[in-house]
């Protein structure tokens, strides 16, 4: 005589008929977490996390600077004394110029002297101050400073160590030459100001820490894991249950089709989410213990006003990288900065629509977008599980359609386009950084709208499906 499965035994108890959809959902979750595959998947996620940490540590051997703070460029700059460019007439006609150039040389010299030290907070202050001085070294055609005093005075007051703003005035040799990355230096000054205020050491992308691990995981690995796990868990949701008679048993036990559909959809969403998000957060503490544990207030550069912004900025990031001209905020800094055009060097700049937020807010925005993408993808795959009675046909067809939709959306992710395709929104990090031709708000609306449509159609088809 054939043994009853745990599902059949639960059905025969009759409790589903009494409790309705909530009991159905609890049962689905219980079955999933009792499965051995749960332990296997979580173990794999942890193993992948350890491999990611190892790759970050190995990357350090390939870094192109030897100092602690990526200041090798100051080897060349430190050999230059801008004060030497001043003539005696310059010093007479522009009395502040000699003081200003000595100050500029002194700040650069101090940065180099601290480049091997552990005095990271003084380094933060000097780096911010140097960016402000560099900003004030550029003039427009009317011999006026390009940067406005109101734009930098707050930061200047914090990082200048009491040096009055009006005491600094660079000489005319650079006047009329404003071909420089103004937005980059301004954002760089605010970036180091944030590190200085919070007394946080700068973390590089080739340095193992809780921050660098989480960024790397959610930028490179979590999107892939999300797609693979969503397909693996969802594709047999309806079709296999239909073929083995489980759906019919549930209906005979008094369950409604709507309860079955939503219980499967919600349980798959939560299951995928719990398999990915909690393990990676826990492993970030392991990364911090193995490497460096830094503050969750660490500054991250994003596209400004994520909760209200609708207007996008063109994505030239990948084109610039392919051209060998990466608009980096600072050498080996964690994160991307959106360039204004295909060329960052030789007159290019980063977008002026960027802002700095704490890492904890950054990662929360990422998790929200990933969660919405899981909701969308599970609804999409479950639709094919309803359409096809054989689970492998459902898997192959849903995979092909998803691939076609993603490839056809490729052009919308580059250049001056608007990307509203939910099939591309697994790249939550890039969306929030502003290098995906969409915004956090637009992608959220697109994912929610698409999910609601898929859920409505899926539930309607399941209600009419012949069992």
Residue pairs with C-beta under 8 A, 6 or more apart in sequence:
4 12
6 31
6 34
7 31
7 246
7 249
8 249
10 16
10 27
11 249
11 250
11 253
14 253
15 23
16 23
16 24
16 27
16 250
16 253
16 254
16 255
17 253
17 254
17 255
20 255
20 256
20 259
21 256
21 258
21 259
21 262
21 263
24 250
24 255
24 259
24 260
24 263
25 262
25 263
25 266
25 267
27 263
28 263
28 264
28 267
29 267
29 270
29 271
32 38
32 267
32 271
33 271
38 275
41 229
41 275
42 275
42 279
45 225
45 275
45 276
45 279
45 280
45 283
46 279
46 283
48 221
48 225
49 213
49 217
49 279
49 280
49 283
49 286
49 287
50 283
50 286
52 213
52 216
52 217
52 220
52 221
53 208
53 213
53 286
53 287
53 290
53 291
55 216
56 205
56 206
56 207
56 208
56 212
56 213
56 216
56 291
57 208
57 291
59 205
59 206
60 206
60 207
62 206
63 204
63 206
63 332
64 72
64 331
65 71
65 72
65 331
65 332
66 72
67 115
67 116
68 115
68 116
68 117
68 118
68 120
69 111
69 114
69 115
69 120
69 123
69 127
69 202
70 204
70 330
70 331
70 332
71 111
71 112
71 115
73 331
74 108
74 111
74 112
74 115
75 112
77 108
77 112
78 108
78 109
78 112
80 105
81 105
82 101
82 104
82 105
83 98
83 101
83 102
83 105
85 101
85 171
85 173
86 97
86 98
86 101
86 171
90 97
90 171
91 97
91 98
94 169
94 171
94 172
96 167
96 168
96 169
97 169
97 170
97 171
99 167
99 168
100 167
100 168
100 169
100 170
100 171
101 170
101 171
103 133
103 163
103 168
104 130
104 133
104 137
104 170
107 126
107 129
107 130
107 133
108 130
110 126
111 123
111 126
111 127
111 130
114 122
114 123
114 126
115 123
117 123
120 201
120 202
121 195
121 196
121 199
121 201
123 202
124 192
124 193
124 195
124 196
124 200
124 202
125 159
125 161
125 192
125 196
126 159
127 188
127 192
128 155
128 158
128 159
128 188
128 189
128 190
128 191
128 192
128 193
128 196
129 156
129 159
129 160
129 161
129 189
131 185
131 186
131 188
131 189
131 192
132 152
132 155
132 156
132 159
132 160
132 185
132 189
133 168
134 180
134 185
135 146
135 147
135 152
135 182
135 185
135 186
135 189
136 145
136 147
136 152
136 168
136 170
137 170
137 174
138 145
138 146
138 147
138 174
138 177
138 178
138 180
138 182
139 145
139 146
139 170
139 172
139 174
139 175
139 176
139 177
139 178
140 146
140 176
140 178
141 176
141 178
143 172
143 175
143 176
146 178
146 182
147 182
147 186
149 165
151 186
152 186
152 189
153 165
155 189
155 190
155 193
156 165
158 193
158 196
158 197
159 189
159 192
159 193
159 196
179 347
180 347
180 349
181 327
181 344
181 348
181 349
181 350
182 349
183 340
183 349
183 350
183 351
183 352
183 354
184 327
184 329
184 337
184 349
184 350
187 301
187 329
187 337
187 350
187 354
187 356
188 329
188 330
190 356
191 299
191 301
191 329
191 330
191 356
192 202
194 200
194 299
194 356
195 201
195 202
195 299
198 295
198 297
200 294
200 295
200 297
200 298
200 299
201 292
201 294
202 330
202 333
203 209
203 211
203 212
203 292
203 294
203 298
203 334
204 212
204 332
204 333
204 334
205 212
205 215
205 216
205 332
205 333
205 334
206 212
206 332
207 291
207 292
208 287
208 290
208 291
208 292
209 287
209 288
209 291
209 292
209 293
209 294
210 284
210 285
210 287
210 288
210 291
210 292
210 293
210 294
211 294
211 298
211 334
211 359
212 287
212 291
212 334
213 283
213 284
213 287
213 288
213 291
214 280
214 281
214 284
214 287
214 359
214 363
215 334
215 335
215 429
217 280
217 283
218 280
218 363
218 366
218 370
218 428
218 429
219 429
219 430
222 276
222 280
222 370
223 370
223 426
223 427
223 428
225 276
226 272
226 276
226 370
226 373
226 374
226 377
226 426
227 377
227 426
229 272
229 275
229 276
230 268
230 272
230 374
230 377
230 378
230 381
231 377
231 381
231 395
231 398
231 399
233 268
233 271
233 272
233 378
234 268
234 377
234 378
234 381
234 382
234 385
235 381
235 384
235 385
235 391
235 394
235 395
235 398
236 385
236 391
236 394
236 395
237 264
237 265
237 268
237 381
237 382
237 385
238 247
238 261
238 264
238 382
238 385
238 386
238 462
239 385
239 386
239 388
239 389
239 390
239 391
239 393
239 394
240 246
240 391
241 247
241 250
242 389
242 465
242 467
243 389
243 390
243 391
247 260
247 467
248 467
250 260
251 257
251 260
251 467
257 459
257 462
257 463
258 459
258 463
260 462
261 382
261 458
261 459
261 462
261 463
262 459
264 382
265 378
265 379
265 382
265 455
265 458
268 378
268 382
269 374
269 375
269 378
272 374
272 378
273 371
273 374
276 370
277 367
277 370
277 371
285 293
288 294
295 359
296 358
296 359
296 360
297 358
297 359
297 360
298 358
298 359
299 356
299 357
299 358
299 359
300 334
300 335
300 356
300 357
300 358
300 359
300 362
301 329
301 335
301 336
301 337
301 354
301 355
301 356
301 433
302 354
302 355
302 356
302 357
302 362
302 365
302 432
302 433
302 434
303 309
303 313
303 338
303 351
303 353
303 354
303 355
303 432
303 433
303 434
303 439
303 440
304 353
304 354
304 355
305 355
306 365
306 432
306 439
306 440
306 441
307 440
307 441
308 441
309 439
309 440
309 441
310 439
310 441
310 442
311 439
312 418
312 419
312 434
312 437
312 438
312 439
312 442
313 338
313 351
313 353
313 434
314 415
314 416
314 417
314 437
315 338
315 413
315 414
315 415
315 417
315 434
315 435
315 436
315 437
316 338
316 339
316 340
316 341
316 342
316 414
316 415
317 327
317 336
317 338
317 339
317 435
318 414
318 435
319 342
319 414
319 415
320 326
320 327
320 339
320 341
320 342
320 343
320 344
320 348
323 342
323 343
325 339
325 342
325 343
325 344
325 345
325 348
326 344
327 337
327 338
327 339
327 344
327 348
327 349
327 350
328 337
329 335
329 337
329 350
335 433
336 430
336 433
336 435
337 350
337 351
337 354
337 433
338 350
338 351
338 353
338 354
338 433
338 434
338 435
339 348
339 349
339 350
339 351
340 348
340 349
340 350
340 351
341 348
342 348
344 350
351 434
353 434
354 434
362 432
365 428
365 432
365 440
366 428
366 429
366 432
367 428
368 444
369 425
369 428
369 431
369 432
369 440
369 443
369 444
369 447
370 426
370 428
372 425
372 443
372 444
372 447
372 448
372 451
373 422
373 425
373 426
373 428
373 447
375 447
375 451
376 422
376 425
376 447
376 450
376 451
376 454
377 426
379 451
379 454
379 455
379 458
380 398
380 402
380 454
381 394
381 398
382 458
383 398
383 454
383 457
383 458
383 461
384 394
384 395
384 397
384 398
384 401
385 391
385 394
385 398
386 458
386 461
386 462
386 465
387 394
387 397
387 461
388 394
388 397
402 423
405 421
405 423
406 421
406 423
406 424
409 419
409 421
409 423
409 424
410 424
411 417
412 418
412 419
412 420
412 421
412 424
412 437
413 419
413 424
413 436
413 437
414 437
415 437
417 437
418 437
418 438
419 436
419 437
419 438
420 438
420 442
420 443
420 446
421 446
422 443
422 446
422 447
422 450
422 451
424 436
425 431
425 438
425 443
425 446
425 447
427 436
430 436
431 438
431 439
431 440
431 443
432 440
436 443
438 446
